[in-house]
Amino acid sequence: MINHTQKLQNLMQRVDISSFKGLSRDAGVSERQILRLRQGKLEKMRVDVLRKLSQVLQISLSELLETFSPVPCRDSINSVSTHDPLPSQKEIAELKVEYQRSLLQLEQQREILKQEFQQSSLQLLESLLLQWPTAAQKATENPQLAAIKIVPLVQKPLERLLQEWGIQAIAPVGADVQYNPQMHQLMSGTAQPGETVIVRYTGYLQGDKLLYRAKVSPL
């Protein structure tokens, strides 16, 4: 019977895991699955289980498969008993099928998350989507229509969306601020850090992450 226990213990030692029970807990898989890994029974393990183990052991999935594969590598083939069981073509094919199935499931999950994201965003922008085309048409028919009447149609949904995503403006348009090269981008002229500049286009932060620098001009 194939025994990869020592190989597994060597990998565990590299990431400071002292027991198979600890590996089971950290990876979120059963000790039965770990026993299968030690025995080289990869064909009986799901790809998501193998992926969890590879992440905890800090090696790639392909390296995990190569290390614990029941097929002996070329360098050690002469040292393996000819009585050791080799995987059948059927078992290898089944493992490949399971791997492809897992890839398909991941792709389907990404598509579902994408659709959910789009739907939640559309709900926040619902009033803009429904009212903006009519407002734009009326503005085209009547150039004298005051822009102030149209601004709320865009502003309110946008503010809701930014609030939902945790995005904040660096400074409002027209504000006088102290020039900070990390937060501000000069549109023209020169300015030294700390000098007063005026905001022409607002920038945005998402938490501590800078999305867009505010565009500014010297006074």
Long-range contacts (C-beta under 8 A, 24 or more apart in sequence): 1-39, 1-84, 1-85, 2-39, 2-40, 2-70, 2-84, 2-85, 3-38, 3-39, 4-37, 4-38, 4-39, 4-40, 4-67, 4-68, 5-38, 7-67, 7-68, 8-34, 8-37, 8-38, 8-68, 11-57, 11-59, 11-67, 12-57, 14-57, 14-58, 15-56, 15-57, 15-58, 17-56, 23-53, 23-56, 26-56, 27-52, 27-53, 27-55, 27-56, 28-52, 29-53, 37-68, 38-68, 40-68, 40-69, 40-70, 41-70, 42-68, 42-69, 42-70, 42-95, 43-87, 43-91, 43-92, 43-94, 43-95, 46-98, 46-102, 47-98, 47-99, 47-101, 47-102, 48-102, 120-164, 121-161, 124-157, 124-160, 124-161, 124-164, 125-157, 125-161, 126-157, 127-153, 127-156, 127-157, 128-153, 128-154, 128-157, 128-158, 162-204, 165-206, 166-206, 166-207, 167-204, 167-205, 167-206, 167-211, 168-204, 168-205, 168-206, 169-202, 169-203, 169-204, 170-199, 170-202, 170-203, 170-204, 170-205, 170-213, 170-214, 171-199, 171-202, 171-203, 171-214, 172-199, 172-202, 173-199, 173-200, 173-201, 173-202, 174-198, 174-199, 175-199, 176-219, 177-214, 177-216, 179-216, 182-210, 182-213, 183-210, 183-213, 183-214, 184-213, 184-214, 184-215, 184-216, 185-213, 185-214, 185-215, 185-216, 186-215, 186-216, 186-217, 186-218, 187-215, 187-216, 187-217, 188-217, 188-218, 189-217, 189-218, 190-218, 191-216, 191-218
